Amino acid sequence: MRSILPFVFIPACLAVPYAEYIYAPSSRTLTPPAVIGVNGSVTNSESLTNASDKRPAVFNGPSSVTFDFQKNVAGIVSIDVASASSDAFLGVTFSESSLYISEQACDATADAGLDSPLWFSFVDGPGTYTAAKKHNRGGFRYMTLVSNTTAKVSLNSVTVNFTAAPTQDLRAYTGYFHSNDELLNRIWYAGAYTNQMS
């Protein structure tokens, strides 16, 4: 028989025995943790997964990089451009499933069709470009940056501002569930994270 500890209230600032199960990020600024695919010519794509790596990632002509956030996230994309010609564009596509990773379209948000990429134009030169709030994207694990022109684009970073549960301190759970069943613990906290994402 499983032993289950009661749901209790504790100060959020204290170390908690269940912290290892919390899926919520510790910061609302998310850097993609992994590159899982590169098409075309992209130099230093891995630097976009490491905020301390100061080498720019360079897209040379038609090319793309796909990132895996390793869990569903949600939010608004920002791209820090080191250099780009004024006619350069980068598109961003999103997917919950690896089956639907694409350079041409995103998982649909409202119907059974596909969404167009989110396009960034770099007419203002180097700097940070952030998607408008109306392009807040929910429920994606995979994100692909796409260059579809002959232009050369150098990026310092790409981040997502995590917008789920906007009024919460994401990891400061005020109560907890814990049992001696590892699978049950992980299922419960996956459910708690799903609630935050919603």
Salt bridges, closest charged atoms under 4 A:
ASP53 OD2 - ARG55 NH2 2.82
ASP68 OD1 - ARG141 NE 2.72
ASP115 OD2 - ARG137 NH1 3.18
ASP181 OD2 - ARG2 NE 2.62
GLU182 OE2 - ARG186 NH2 3.01
